[in-house]
Amino acid sequence: MHNAFTLKTLSAQGLHYLLFKTAEQKKTCSTLQEQTAPTAAKAPYSQAPRGLQNTARPPSAQQAQPAAAQSGTVQPGSAKPSSVQNRPAAPAAAQPRQATPSSYRHPPLQTEPKQPARNLQPEHNTENRLRQPVLPFSAWPPAWKHIHKRCNLPAQRPQNLSRQIVWTYAGLEYDLFTDSPSDKRRQLLAQIIKTLSLPKGTHIFLPSRIINAEGRPETAKTVFEGTEYSFFWSAIDFIRPRVLVVFGEQCIQELNLPPLLPTQKHTLMPVTVYALDSIMVYADNPKENEIMMNFLSANLKILA
């Protein structure tokens, strides 16, 4: 271990006390330290690699400074400590930053996939929702077409619901098909139409029965291809009204409607049924007449 360059390098690294065991080697090392100390003191510190200028310091310079200088206190005659000495040592490895509530990343909101737009076209105009057998207009017998003309029904079936109200009651067949109509019934119906003040053509009076050859009333129905059809419900399907007003329990039963009390409503898609008492009750009783008029005004005027 007599190579001077090797001894100088190891001394600068602070490893000389580990490598020399004999007195002769230690003496040689001390001599070299004395010779190289001035040179090490004059060595420019700024020549250290850029990344080590603020973290590394020559061992000889650190040993030459007293403890007070290392703590940041300037002693007389000593070199001014660098501001780097008070700076904490850089960590060996960058620690991962702890997440704070404000640094949490919210996952993107889950949105439902867009549904394809629905087809809002009107339903097929031949669909029957009345839960009654319905005969198409093209298959109506001549007797039904005669009633169609006599009741002034529309010329063809509308695609959507019409703005019309259908009225029916027991005895309507006499008021339409005979020469002896009831004046009381006609006066009552004229009063109702005037009170409601709905547009012309809104009201349609549709009988469920006709007068046969013997002059007696009977239900208007026919058999087509083995199935029995009612004229009344076939006409309702043809007219497509919004409202059906039925007077009297007898008429309600003949139309196969559920039991309904006066001034009771029943939805029979797509028609709303309004049940009333017998039409003659309102024609003969002013108090009942007033109740009936208030009920119809409250429910039917909004259809204007």
QUILIN-V29283 format. One record per backbone hydrogen bond with DSSP energy under -1.0 kcal/mol. CO is the residue of the C=O (numbers start at 0). NH is the residue of the N-H. E is the energy in kcal/mol with one decimal. If there is no record, write none. Layout:
BEGIN
co:CO nh:NH e:E
co:CO nh:NH e:E
END
This chain:
BEGIN
co:2 nh:6 e:-2.2
co:3 nh:7 e:-2.5
co:4 nh:8 e:-2.2
co:5 nh:9 e:-2.5
co:6 nh:10 e:-2.3
co:7 nh:11 e:-2.1
co:8 nh:12 e:-1.2
co:9 nh:14 e:-2.4
co:10 nh:13 e:-1.2
co:14 nh:17 e:-1.1
co:15 nh:19 e:-1.3
co:21 nh:25 e:-1.9
co:22 nh:26 e:-2.3
co:23 nh:27 e:-2.2
co:24 nh:28 e:-2.2
co:25 nh:29 e:-2.2
co:26 nh:30 e:-2.2
co:27 nh:31 e:-2.0
co:28 nh:32 e:-2.1
co:29 nh:33 e:-2.1
co:30 nh:34 e:-1.8
co:31 nh:35 e:-2.1
co:32 nh:36 e:-1.5
co:35 nh:39 e:-2.4
co:36 nh:40 e:-2.4
co:37 nh:41 e:-2.1
co:43 nh:46 e:-1.3
co:44 nh:47 e:-1.4
co:48 nh:51 e:-1.8
co:51 nh:55 e:-2.6
co:57 nh:61 e:-1.9
co:58 nh:62 e:-2.1
co:59 nh:63 e:-1.7
co:60 nh:64 e:-1.2
co:65 nh:69 e:-1.4
co:66 nh:70 e:-1.4
co:67 nh:72 e:-2.4
co:74 nh:77 e:-1.8
co:81 nh:84 e:-1.9
co:99 nh:102 e:-1.3
co:123 nh:126 e:-1.8
co:135 nh:138 e:-1.6
co:136 nh:139 e:-1.6
co:140 nh:144 e:-1.8
co:141 nh:145 e:-1.8
co:142 nh:146 e:-1.6
co:143 nh:147 e:-2.3
co:144 nh:148 e:-1.8
co:145 nh:149 e:-2.4
co:146 nh:150 e:-2.7
co:147 nh:152 e:-2.2
co:163 nh:241 e:-1.8
co:164 nh:203 e:-2.6
co:165 nh:244 e:-3.0
co:166 nh:205 e:-2.4
co:167 nh:246 e:-2.0
co:168 nh:171 e:-1.7
co:170 nh:174 e:-1.5
co:171 nh:175 e:-1.5
co:172 nh:176 e:-2.4
co:173 nh:177 e:-1.2
co:181 nh:185 e:-1.9
co:182 nh:186 e:-2.6
co:183 nh:187 e:-2.2
co:184 nh:188 e:-2.5
co:185 nh:189 e:-2.3
co:186 nh:190 e:-2.0
co:187 nh:191 e:-2.2
co:188 nh:192 e:-2.4
co:189 nh:193 e:-1.9
co:190 nh:194 e:-2.4
co:191 nh:195 e:-2.4
co:192 nh:196 e:-1.8
co:198 nh:201 e:-1.6
co:201 nh:164 e:-3.3
co:203 nh:166 e:-2.8
co:207 nh:219 e:-1.9
co:209 nh:217 e:-2.4
co:211 nh:214 e:-1.7
co:215 nh:211 e:-3.2
co:217 nh:209 e:-2.9
co:219 nh:230 e:-2.8
co:221 nh:228 e:-3.5
co:223 nh:226 e:-1.5
co:226 nh:223 e:-3.0
co:228 nh:221 e:-2.2
co:229 nh:233 e:-1.8
co:230 nh:234 e:-2.6
co:231 nh:235 e:-2.3
co:232 nh:236 e:-2.2
co:233 nh:237 e:-1.5
co:234 nh:238 e:-2.7
co:235 nh:239 e:-2.7
co:239 nh:161 e:-3.2
co:241 nh:271 e:-1.9
co:242 nh:165 e:-2.5
co:243 nh:273 e:-2.9
co:244 nh:167 e:-1.9
co:245 nh:275 e:-2.3
co:247 nh:251 e:-1.6
co:248 nh:252 e:-2.2
co:249 nh:253 e:-2.0
co:250 nh:254 e:-1.4
co:251 nh:256 e:-2.1
co:252 nh:255 e:-1.7
co:260 nh:263 e:-1.4
co:263 nh:274 e:-3.0
co:265 nh:272 e:-3.8
co:267 nh:270 e:-3.4
co:270 nh:267 e:-3.3
co:271 nh:243 e:-2.5
co:272 nh:265 e:-2.5
co:273 nh:245 e:-2.5
co:274 nh:262 e:-2.4
co:275 nh:247 e:-1.9
co:277 nh:280 e:-1.1
co:278 nh:282 e:-1.3
co:279 nh:283 e:-1.6
co:280 nh:284 e:-1.5
co:284 nh:288 e:-2.4
co:285 nh:289 e:-2.2
co:286 nh:290 e:-1.9
co:287 nh:291 e:-2.5
co:288 nh:292 e:-2.4
co:289 nh:293 e:-2.2
co:290 nh:294 e:-2.0
co:291 nh:295 e:-2.5
co:292 nh:296 e:-2.4
co:293 nh:297 e:-2.1
co:294 nh:298 e:-1.5
co:295 nh:299 e:-2.9
co:296 nh:300 e:-1.2
co:299 nh:302 e:-1.7
co:300 nh:303 e:-1.4
END
